Each structure stands twice: as C-alpha cells, then as structure tokens.
C-alpha cells in the first residue's frame, strides 16, 4: 500500500523510542505512521533535507 501524508498536524516522540507523525492522507482521512526513533534518525539526512528545502523556497521566488 502506498499512501501520501498530505498534512502533518501532530508529532510525538515517546520515552519508548518511538516517533509518531499524524496527519491526513491524500483522501483527507486520518493517517499515522510510527517509527523506531533511532532508526529514523539514522536514515534521515537532515542537512540534505534542509538544503533541498532551501532550493525549493528560493525557486518559489523566481
């Protein structure tokens, strides 16, 4: 199953090493995803994500 989280409206990190993102999917239905926090941090390249976001924002101004 492939879903798109269109609107993230809740973030939660628990003391049990879980991270949850809650929002709505492409159909407007509630949707949540749970991650192992350590694995999530290992996989995410925050600096790259920031760089790509800056490029996107700068392109909006052109």
C-alpha positions in Angstrom: 0.0 0.0 0.0 1.3 3.4 -0.9 -0.1 6.5 0.9 0.8 10.1 0.9 0.7 12.1 4.1 -0.5 15.5 2.9 -0.9 17.3 6.2 1.2 16.6 9.2 -0.6 18.0 12.2 0.9 16.1 15.2 4.3 14.9 16.1 5.1 12.8 19.1 8.3 11.1 20.4 7.9 8.7 23.3 10.2 7.5 26.0 10.0 4.0 24.5 12.0 5.1 21.4 9.0 5.6 19.1 8.2 8.6 16.9 4.8 9.2 15.5 3.6 11.5 12.7 -0.1 12.1 12.4 -2.0 13.8 9.7 -4.3 13.2 6.8 -3.7 11.1 3.6 -4.4 12.0 0.0 -8.2 11.3 0.6 -8.4 13.5 3.7 -8.6 10.6 6.0 -6.7 10.4 9.3 -3.3 8.7 8.8 -0.5 8.0 11.2 3.0 6.5 10.9 5.1 5.1 13.7 8.9 4.8 13.5 11.7 3.5 15.7 13.3 6.8 16.6 16.9 5.7 16.5 16.4 4.1 13.0 14.6 7.2 11.8 17.5 9.4 12.9 20.0 7.0 11.2 18.1 7.2 7.9 17.2 10.8 7.7 19.8 13.2 6.3 18.7 16.4 7.9 21.3 18.6 6.3 20.4 17.3 2.9 16.7 17.9 3.6 17.4 21.4 4.7 19.4 22.1 1.6 16.7 20.8 -0.7 14.1 22.8 1.2 16.1 26.0 0.7 16.4 25.3 -3.0 12.6 24.8 -3.2 11.9 28.0 -1.3 14.4 30.0 -3.4 12.8 28.7 -6.6 9.4 30.0 -5.5 10.8 33.5 -5.6 11.9 33.3 -9.3 
